[in-house]
């Protein structure tokens, strides 16, 4: 009923990632995805969801070399292994405070998110509890998924149909999938603009791997930021808020694009693999 149009992984959380033509999927998600993060001395996990504090991370790129080593390419082109002490020094200079690149998830790591102005950006109750931090930004604070650097789901999927619909809603915006940091970009063929909404609760066979579609993906400010040559554009998420606010658990109707997946069966996924939606088991 559809095919894999693109595959992405992000070896370092909130840095630019890399495209792959095939990837192993394990119970922890795509091999090599979000296995490092940048941490500061307060216990915060670096996330561009708080762009005033961590936005410079999106000018860096995480990649895996042929030996499987995670490397970081800095804005000036410097390319260092993720565990190199020199990288920590250069990242600290870039961010203006002491940080380190780590594969160890802190036991009580904090994840800070800027509160967007558009409706549906966060649940109303969360917006009401936000506080202003030292950057002057209104933020909320939570945690990463236990034992990982993921915010929630281990795998993130967006469809070409949803992106095409958003280009109709906001013709001036560039809805390149990279803005939404997916792992899987799926061309569903024919069907509704947001066909993935109907997949929630179902199983999804993608190549050798089997997933469960858990929930629509609430969007934060990250798609509005610059990514590579893509410029910052605050209109991106305002358009999503106008076109696609859907129920998410008991949190109300949130601005969503894409869905989160859990892994049921490991296996290899490749570009061009067939997508098949199965009833929930």
N, C-alpha and C positions, 0 to 999 in steps of 0.2 A: 504493500500500500504506500510505500515511500522508500527513500534512500538516504544514506548518510552523505551530506553535501560538504561537510568540513569537520575536522577534529582539532581540538585545541587542548593544551595543558599549560599549567602555570606553576612551574617548580617552586617559585617563591611567592607567597601570598601577596597580593596587591601590586606585584610587578607585572609588566607586560609578559606575555607567554610566548608559546611557539606553536606552529601548526605541525601536525604529523599526518602521515598517510595511513598508519596503522598503529594500534596501541593495545597493550594487554590491559584488561579490566580485572581487578581483584575485588575482594569484599570491601576494600578501602577506597575504591574508586579507580580512576585511570592511573596506571603506573606512572610515577613521577609527578603527580599533581599535588600542589600545596604541601610539599614535604618539608619546606623551610618557611620561616617567617622572620621578620625583623621585629625585635623586642626592645623596649626601653627599660630603664631602671625602675620604673614605677609598676611594672608588670603588665603594661599595655602591649597588645599584639598589634603590630603595624597594619592598618587598614585604611585604604583610600576612601572609605566611607566617612572618614573625618579628614577631608582634604586639607584644611588649614594646618593640621598637624602632620599628616602622612602623605599628602598629595604628591610630593617629590618621588615617591616610590614608583609612580606610573611613568616616570622618565627613565626608569631602569628596566632591564629585561632579565628574566630568569630563563635558563636553557639547560638542557642536558647534552653533554658531549658524547662522543662515540663510546667512551668507557663507562658511561652512566653517571659521571660526576656532574653535580649541579654547579653551574657557573652563573655569575652575575655580570652583566654588561652595564656599566655606568653611563651617564649621559655624555661623558667625554670620550667614550669608546673603551675605557679601561675594562679588561675582562679578567675576572679573578674567580677562583673556586669559592663556593659559598662558605667554606670553613676557614678561609684565609683571614688571619688577623688584620692584614692590611685592608681587607674589604670592610671590616667593622670600623676602622678609623675613617675611611673615605665615606661610608654611609653616615657616620656621626657628623662629619663635616657638612654633608649634603643636607641633613635634617636639622642641624643646629643643636644637637644634644647627643648624649652618649647612647648608642644603640649597638645591637649585635645581631648577626644573622644566625639563627639557631634552628636545629631540627628537633629540639626538645620542647614539647608543649608545656608551658608553665601550669602548675596545678590550679592556680587561681588567676589565670590570664584574663585581662579585661579586653573587651572589644567595644570601641567607642564609635558611635554613629552620629553624624550631623543630622539634625531634624530638618527635613525639606519643607519649603513654604507651601508647596502644592498639596491639595487634599489627597488623602489616600497614600501619602508617603510613609506614614507610620500610623499604628492604631491610635485612636483618640486618647485612650488612657495613657499610652506611652508618651504622647506629645505633652499631656498635662503634667507628667512627672519629670520632664526634661530640665536640665540645669545648664547654666552658662559656665564654660570652663575658662582657663587662663588665656585661650586664644580669642575669646569673645564670641565663640560659636555656641549655639544651643545644641546640646548633645544628649543622647541617652547612652547608657552603659549596660552591657550584658557580657556574655561569655561566648567562647567558641564551642562547637560541638565537642563533647567529652573525648579527650585523648587525641584530638585532631586540630588542624588549623582551618577547618571548614566552618563557615558560619552556620550551616544547617545541613543540607543534603550533600551527599558524596559526589553526585554527578548532576550536572546542569544541562538542560536541553532547551534550545529555541528552534522554532520552525521558520523556514523561509516565507511561509504564508503570513505569519504574524508580522514579520519585518516588512513584507510587501504592503500589508494593510496600514502599517504605521507610516509608510512613505506616502500613502494616499491621504492620511489624516494630516500630516505635516510635510508637505512637499519640499519645504526648504531645509529639512533635516536630513542628515546622512545616517541612515539606520544600518550602518555596517555592523555585522554581528559582533565584531570585536568590542564594541561599546558595552555589550551585555555579558562579556566574559563567559561564554558557554563552553562546555566540553564537547557537546554534540550539536551540530547544526543539521537539521533534518528537513529534506524536501518532501512534504507529505503528498505531493501530487494534487489531485482535486480534493475539494472539501471546504469547510468553513474557514474564515480568516484565522480564527484562534482554535483550530481543531484540537490542539493539545488539551484544552479545557475538558474535553470529553474523555480524555485518557486517564484522568485522576482515579486512582484505585485499581486500575488495570495493570496487566503485565505487558512489557514491551520487549519483544525479541529484536535485538540489534546484532547482526552477525552471529557470533557464537555466544554472546552474552545475553543474559535475561535480567531485566530491571522491573521494579515496581514503581509506578508513577505515584508520587506521594502527595504533592501539593503544588499549586501555582507558585511562581517565584515572585515575592514582593520586591519591588525595585527601590533602590536607594539613589543617592546623588551620583554614583560612579558613572552611569552612562552619559551624564552631562559633561564629564571632564574630558580633557584632551587625551587621546590614545594614539601614539605614533603620529602620523600626519593628520589624524582626525582632530579638528579644533574643538575646543569647549563649546557647548551649546546647551544652555539651560532650557531651551524649548523642547528638547528631546523628552524629558520626563513629564513636562506639562502636557504634551501630546498623549503620552501613555495614560496619564491620569484622566484625560478627557475620554479616551477611547476604550479603556479596558481596566475597570475596577471590578474585582470579583471577590467573593468570600474566601477568606483564608483561615482555616480552623475556626476558632471563636473570636478572632481578632477584628472582625468586621470586613468591609469591602476595601481592599487595598489595590494600589496600582501595580499590576503584574504583567510580566512578559516572560514566557518560558515556564518550565516546570522542573522541580527537583525529583531526582530518581534515587532509589536505593538499589543496591546490587543483590540479585537473587542467585545468579549463576555467573561465575567468572568465565572469561574467554576473550578472544581477540576480536576487536572491531576495526574495520577498514573502511576507507572511502569507498562509496558505491554500494556498501552492504545494504541489504534489504531490511526494512523496518516492518514488523508485524505486530499489531495490537491484539492481545489475547484477553479474554475475560479474567477477572480477578479469581485467584485460586481460593 
